[in-house]
Amino acid sequence: MSRIKDTFIKLKERNEGALIPYIPVGYPDIECSENLIHTICESGADILELGVPYADPLADGPTIQEASAQALTNGANLYTCINIVRKLRHEGLETPIVLMGYCNSFLAYGLNQLAVDASEAGIDGFIIPDLPSTMSNSWVEVFRPFDLDLIFFLAPTTTEERALSVVQKGSGFLYCISVNGVTGERKNIPSELPSFLKHASNITDLPLCVGFGISTPGHVSEVNEYADGVIVGSALINVIKNSKPEQIEEEVMQYIQSLKAATKKPIRNL
């Protein structure tokens, strides 16, 4: 059984939702990002999404774009990501890890070699915003024999045909986009989110994890009533950005702990 699937089973037994933080590898610098990964996982992350720095991250808002640009300036790339995961696994880290990146980075590396190296390093899957599920057959064929999950996006505007393709090709969990647009912090959760997630649950048994705009424990608690997990990226990067260098790890620890505390699902009276 994959680490991701096992994680969702255990969370369901504990009546908890998954907390999935995102951080670009190499931000604010390579050494610090490695230390932050440990801090994030030790503070309550159930699954970790590591960003592969890319020059044109089309699905990301200004916060992640800026962080990704800084990571590139620091020399981080796909090789850096794989090597850091390999090191973390050798150090005993068991938290499931998925890489979020764009097609060109992975194609330049070579899909077959990527599958071999990612599996050997201990990577559990990939999130690729610019890979449509309807054009992913060759990727699925390469990754699936290595038990690498391909995690696709599902949005309120996704057509029925595309939605069926997403649930057929995807594995691990579904990345449900809370709003149209790019990543970034937002004040409120869209009122139509519950109905969107209910519809999604009718077409798949995959866990539903919500991203784009999740930033506070209140958001986590609210979304947790309808979803299986939340993904937090821009808000975490802002915590890092706004912290003094000597306080970054402490601030990140407190923030992740506050989000994780909100993942406990309410017990409903029948």
HUKA-V366871 format. One record per residue. RES is the residue in one letter. SS is DSSP state (2 for helix, 1 for strand, 0 for the rest). PHI is phi in whole degrees, 0 to 359 (* if undefined). PSI is psi in degrees with one decimal (999 if undefined). Layout:
res = <RES RES>
ss = <SS SS>
phi = <PHI PHI>
psi = <PSI PSI>
This chain:
res = <M S R I K D T F I K L K E R N E G A L I P Y I P V G Y P D I E C S E N L I H T I C E S G A D I L E L G V P Y A D P L A D G P T I Q E A S A Q A L T N G A N L Y T C I N I V R K L R H E G L E T P I V L M G Y C N S F L A Y G L N Q L A V D A S E A G I D G F I I P D L P S T M S N S W V E V F R P F D L D L I F F L A P T T T E E R A L S V V Q K G S G F L Y C I S V N G V T G E R K N I P S E L P S F L K H A S N I T D L P L C V G F G I S T P G H V S E V N E Y A D G V I V G S A L I N V I K N S K P E Q I E E E V M Q Y I Q S L K A A T K K P I R N L>
ss = <0 0 2 2 2 2 2 2 2 2 2 2 2 0 0 1 0 1 1 1 1 1 1 1 0 0 0 0 0 2 2 2 2 2 2 2 2 2 2 2 2 2 0 0 0 0 1 1 1 1 1 0 0 0 0 0 0 0 0 0 0 2 2 2 2 2 2 2 2 2 2 2 2 0 0 0 0 2 2 2 2 2 2 2 2 2 2 2 2 2 0 0 0 0 0 1 1 1 1 1 0 0 2 2 2 2 2 2 2 0 2 2 2 2 2 2 2 2 2 2 2 0 0 0 1 1 1 0 0 0 0 0 2 2 2 0 2 2 2 2 2 2 2 2 0 0 0 0 1 1 1 0 1 1 1 0 0 0 0 2 2 2 2 2 2 2 2 2 2 0 0 0 0 1 1 1 1 0 0 0 0 0 0 0 0 0 0 0 0 0 0 0 2 2 2 2 2 2 2 2 2 0 0 0 0 0 0 1 1 1 1 0 0 0 0 0 2 2 2 2 2 2 2 2 0 0 0 0 1 1 1 1 0 2 2 2 2 2 2 2 2 2 0 0 2 2 2 2 2 2 2 2 2 2 2 2 2 2 2 2 2 0 0 1 0 0 0 0 0 0>
phi = <* 291 299 294 298 298 297 292 297 294 295 297 296 268 61 234 268 275 256 237 283 240 214 287 293 98 244 287 209 296 296 295 296 295 295 294 301 301 298 298 292 291 270 135 297 268 220 244 254 258 277 272 305 212 289 226 282 296 272 256 278 302 296 287 301 296 295 295 296 295 297 297 299 282 94 282 208 299 299 300 299 296 293 293 297 302 295 298 295 295 276 103 291 251 302 302 231 241 264 252 201 245 309 301 298 285 293 295 288 103 298 296 293 297 300 297 291 295 297 295 284 104 282 257 178 222 243 230 302 262 252 293 300 289 239 254 306 293 291 299 298 282 279 299 299 262 57 264 282 254 254 255 267 229 240 302 265 297 290 300 297 293 298 295 294 300 284 283 270 280 208 89 197 259 270 267 277 287 216 287 122 249 295 152 290 220 283 233 277 302 295 275 301 303 291 298 292 297 296 298 293 280 245 205 262 293 301 254 241 257 227 77 102 281 216 237 303 298 300 300 298 294 294 298 291 240 241 262 184 229 243 235 236 301 296 294 298 294 299 297 298 268 267 293 309 283 245 303 297 294 295 295 302 297 294 297 299 293 291 296 299 274 274 291 282 292 272 270 279 274>
psi = <138.1 157.1 -37.7 -48.6 -42.4 -37.7 -45.0 -34.5 -46.3 -38.5 -40.0 -39.0 -31.5 1.3 44.3 153.1 162.9 136.9 120.5 90.5 153.7 135.2 134.5 135.8 130.6 1.8 135.0 -19.0 170.2 -46.2 -43.8 -39.6 -35.9 -42.5 -38.4 -34.4 -46.2 -46.1 -45.2 -45.6 -42.6 -21.2 -5.7 0.7 134.4 -34.3 145.2 131.4 114.3 126.3 131.4 114.3 136.1 143.7 -25.5 70.2 87.0 -25.2 -4.0 145.4 -175.2 -36.9 -50.3 -34.2 -45.1 -43.5 -40.0 -39.6 -40.2 -40.8 -40.3 -42.2 -33.1 -4.1 9.8 142.1 -170.4 -39.3 -40.6 -44.2 -48.1 -42.2 -36.8 -42.2 -42.3 -43.9 -42.6 -41.1 -40.2 -26.9 -3.0 5.6 127.5 -8.4 131.7 139.7 128.7 145.0 132.1 118.4 -173.3 155.5 -45.5 -38.4 -43.9 -37.8 -37.8 -32.7 -34.9 116.6 -43.4 -44.2 -36.4 -43.9 -44.8 -50.6 -38.9 -43.6 -44.0 -35.2 -22.8 18.7 142.6 -17.9 -176.0 142.8 121.1 95.3 -32.3 20.1 102.8 140.7 -30.9 -10.7 23.8 5.4 -45.8 -33.7 -44.7 -43.0 -34.1 -43.0 -36.8 -39.7 -19.0 10.3 34.8 121.5 139.4 117.3 119.6 163.7 143.9 125.4 160.9 -24.2 1.3 131.6 160.2 -41.3 -45.8 -38.3 -41.7 -37.6 -40.2 -46.8 -24.3 -38.6 -27.4 159.9 166.7 -75.8 168.5 134.3 103.1 121.0 122.8 -29.7 158.4 145.4 -152.5 174.0 159.1 157.7 144.7 156.5 -39.5 151.7 132.8 138.3 -24.1 -1.9 -45.8 -42.0 -36.2 -45.8 -35.2 -41.9 -42.3 -40.3 -19.2 -14.2 -1.0 153.1 -1.7 145.9 143.4 118.2 131.5 131.8 -179.5 94.3 -3.2 124.0 -20.5 160.2 -33.6 -42.7 -45.8 -47.2 -41.5 -49.0 -32.0 -20.8 -22.7 -18.7 173.7 -8.0 167.9 149.8 127.1 118.1 -69.2 -40.9 -39.1 -42.1 -37.8 -34.5 -45.1 -47.4 -37.9 1.3 147.3 145.7 -40.7 -7.5 0.7 -51.4 -39.4 -43.8 -42.2 -43.1 -48.1 -39.8 -48.0 -41.5 -39.2 -37.6 -43.1 -37.0 -25.7 -1.1 -5.9 121.4 142.5 143.6 118.0 138.3 128.3 999>
